[in-house]
Amino acid sequence: MSVLIFADQFEGKIKKAALEAVQYGSKVAEQQGTSATAVVLGDVDAAELATLGNYGAAKVLHVAGAKFNDADAGVSAKIVAEAAAKEGSKVVVFSHNFSGRAIAPRVAARLKAGFVAGAIELPDTASGFVVKKNVFSGKAFAKVNITSDVKVISVLPNSFAVEAGSNSATVEAFSPAVSDGDFKVKVLKTETISGEVPLTEAEIVVSGGRGLKGPENWGLVEDLAKALGAATACSRPVSDSDWRPHHEHVGQTGLTIRPNLYIAIGISGAIQHLAGVNGSKVIVVINKDPEAPFFKAADYGIVGDAFEVVPKITEAIRKIKA
C-alpha cells in the first residue's frame, strides 16, 4: 500500500517540480509507515529513473514508449489510476504544475478520492488527514480534512526544498491497459524556449512593469537576471502591450510562482499581480513612487528611479561574483 507519486518528465529529464512531489510523497509515506512509488511516462533512461531514489522513491513504475511522452491528461489519468490500484495506494501525489492540474482531478474522480490542490505543508495526521493550502489568492490558508479512503494531493511548486540523498530506486516496467483509441489528443507541434530558466521552477525571478517605459529598456531586467542566474518575468500590461511574450506574464491571470527571491522593477503591485507572486520567500520592490501598493507586500523596498538603481545593483552583483 505504497504512496504513489506522478513524476512528469520533459525530454527524458525528470522535472524539478516532480522531484519536489516525490520527496513530499516519501515524507507522507513515512507518516503512513509505508514506502513511496513513483510512476513515470515516456522515454526516460533507466539511470535517470533510478535517481528518484535520491528523493525518497523506493520503486519507479516506468511506462515506456514515445507515444507516452505527450500523452493527454485523460490517458495519463487512466494510467496513474491503474498504477494506484496495482500498488494499493491510498495516497496519490502530484505536483501542482500544468500537468498535475490537468491530471490530478481526473485521477481523483476515477478513484472516488478526496482531492486537495496546492498543498503547502505535509498532512497533519494527528486527528484525521488535514492538508494546508492557500486560498483567496494567497491571502489566507485553509486546512482541509480528507475523509475518503483514497486521497489525492497536488503540491504547490517551490513550497518544499529538494534535498537529494544517495539512494537508488528499483525500476519496474509497467504496461497499463491503454489502447490507441484512448489517445484523444494528438500533438502536432511543440515549440520550446531554450537557454532560459523555466519560470515555475526558478528560484530567483526578476520582473518588470510599465515603469520601464518600453521594450527597448528591457535590457535592465535581462542584465540583472543574467547576473543573478535568474528567470525574467513581467506584469500583465507589459505582455498585453507585446513588450514581452505572454509566457513571462505572472499574476492572477498568468503564472503563479513561488521563488526564493522575487525582484519587481517598475511594477505598482495591483492585487491581480500580487496573487501570482505573494508566495515568494523574499520580495524586493524597486519603484520611484513611494505610494506604490507593492511596497506594502515587500520585504525590502527601494524608492528610486529604476534606470539609476538597477544598473548599480547589477554592477555590484557582478563585482561580488567576480
ChimeraX attribute file (.defattr): number of C-alpha atoms within 10 A of each C-alpha:
attribute: neighborCount
match mode: 1-to-1
recipient: residues
	/A:1	18
	/A:2	26
	/A:3	28
	/A:4	33
	/A:5	34
	/A:6	30
	/A:7	27
	/A:8	25
	/A:9	19
	/A:10	12
	/A:11	10
	/A:12	15
	/A:13	13
	/A:14	18
	/A:15	16
	/A:16	19
	/A:17	26
	/A:18	26
	/A:19	28
	/A:20	24
	/A:21	30
	/A:22	32
	/A:23	25
	/A:24	29
	/A:25	31
	/A:26	27
	/A:27	20
	/A:28	23
	/A:29	21
	/A:30	14
	/A:31	14
	/A:32	15
	/A:33	11
	/A:34	15
	/A:35	20
	/A:36	29
	/A:37	32
	/A:38	32
	/A:39	25
	/A:40	26
	/A:41	25
	/A:42	20
	/A:43	19
	/A:44	21
	/A:45	12
	/A:46	13
	/A:47	11
	/A:48	13
	/A:49	26
	/A:50	18
	/A:51	22
	/A:52	29
	/A:53	26
	/A:54	19
	/A:55	25
	/A:56	28
	/A:57	30
	/A:58	20
	/A:59	22
	/A:60	27
	/A:61	23
	/A:62	21
	/A:63	20
	/A:64	17
	/A:65	11
	/A:66	12
	/A:67	13
	/A:68	16
	/A:69	19
	/A:70	18
	/A:71	19
	/A:72	18
	/A:73	21
	/A:74	16
	/A:75	21
	/A:76	25
	/A:77	23
	/A:78	19
	/A:79	22
	/A:80	26
	/A:81	22
	/A:82	19
	/A:83	23
	/A:84	24
	/A:85	14
	/A:86	13
	/A:87	15
	/A:88	14
	/A:89	21
	/A:90	19
	/A:91	23
	/A:92	30
	/A:93	27
	/A:94	30
	/A:95	31
	/A:96	22
	/A:97	21
	/A:98	10
	/A:99	16
	/A:100	26
	/A:101	16
	/A:102	16
	/A:103	23
	/A:104	28
	/A:105	21
	/A:106	20
	/A:107	24
	/A:108	20
	/A:109	14
	/A:110	14
	/A:111	20
	/A:112	14
	/A:113	21
	/A:114	19
	/A:115	24
	/A:116	23
	/A:117	21
	/A:118	23
	/A:119	23
	/A:120	19
	/A:121	15
	/A:122	17
	/A:123	21
	/A:124	16
	/A:125	13
	/A:126	7
	/A:127	7
	/A:128	12
	/A:129	16
	/A:130	19
	/A:131	22
	/A:132	19
	/A:133	20
	/A:134	17
	/A:135	12
	/A:136	9
	/A:137	18
	/A:138	14
	/A:139	11
	/A:140	9
	/A:141	13
	/A:142	13
	/A:143	16
	/A:144	18
	/A:145	18
	/A:146	19
	/A:147	13
	/A:148	14
	/A:149	12
	/A:150	18
	/A:151	21
	/A:152	25
	/A:153	28
	/A:154	27
	/A:155	28
	/A:156	26
	/A:157	25
	/A:158	23
	/A:159	21
	/A:160	17
	/A:161	11
	/A:162	17
	/A:163	11
	/A:164	14
	/A:165	12
	/A:166	10
	/A:167	14
	/A:168	18
	/A:169	22
	/A:170	16
	/A:171	21
	/A:172	14
	/A:173	12
	/A:174	17
	/A:175	13
	/A:176	14
	/A:177	9
	/A:178	13
	/A:179	8
	/A:180	8
	/A:181	7
	/A:182	14
	/A:183	17
	/A:184	11
	/A:185	12
	/A:186	10
	/A:187	8
	/A:188	5
	/A:189	6
	/A:190	6
	/A:191	5
	/A:192	6
	/A:193	8
	/A:194	7
	/A:195	6
	/A:196	12
	/A:197	16
	/A:198	15
	/A:199	22
	/A:200	20
	/A:201	18
	/A:202	21
	/A:203	20
	/A:204	23
	/A:205	30
	/A:206	24
	/A:207	26
	/A:208	26
	/A:209	24
	/A:210	19
	/A:211	19
	/A:212	20
	/A:213	12
	/A:214	14
	/A:215	13
	/A:216	9
	/A:217	14
	/A:218	17
	/A:219	12
	/A:220	19
	/A:221	27
	/A:222	18
	/A:223	17
	/A:224	25
	/A:225	20
	/A:226	15
	/A:227	16
	/A:228	16
	/A:229	16
	/A:230	26
	/A:231	25
	/A:232	26
	/A:233	28
	/A:234	29
	/A:235	29
	/A:236	23
	/A:237	14
	/A:238	24
	/A:239	20
	/A:240	12
	/A:241	13
	/A:242	12
	/A:243	18
	/A:244	21
	/A:245	13
	/A:246	18
	/A:247	14
	/A:248	20
	/A:249	26
	/A:250	25
	/A:251	23
	/A:252	16
	/A:253	12
	/A:254	19
	/A:255	20
	/A:256	24
	/A:257	24
	/A:258	24
	/A:259	26
	/A:260	16
	/A:261	17
	/A:262	28
	/A:263	27
	/A:264	26
	/A:265	28
	/A:266	26
	/A:267	26
	/A:268	24
	/A:269	22
	/A:270	13
	/A:271	14
	/A:272	16
	/A:273	23
	/A:274	23
	/A:275	22
	/A:276	22
	/A:277	24
	/A:278	22
	/A:279	22
	/A:280	21
	/A:281	16
	/A:282	17
	/A:283	22
	/A:284	19
	/A:285	25
	/A:286	27
	/A:287	24
	/A:288	18
	/A:289	16
	/A:290	14
	/A:291	11
	/A:292	17
	/A:293	15
	/A:294	23
	/A:295	21
	/A:296	12
	/A:297	15
	/A:298	19
	/A:299	11
	/A:300	13
	/A:301	18
	/A:302	17
	/A:303	15
	/A:304	15
	/A:305	16
	/A:306	20
	/A:307	14
	/A:308	9
	/A:309	17
	/A:310	18
	/A:311	16
	/A:312	13
	/A:313	13
	/A:314	18
	/A:315	13
	/A:316	13
	/A:317	14
	/A:318	14
	/A:319	10
	/A:320	7
	/A:321	8
	/A:322	6
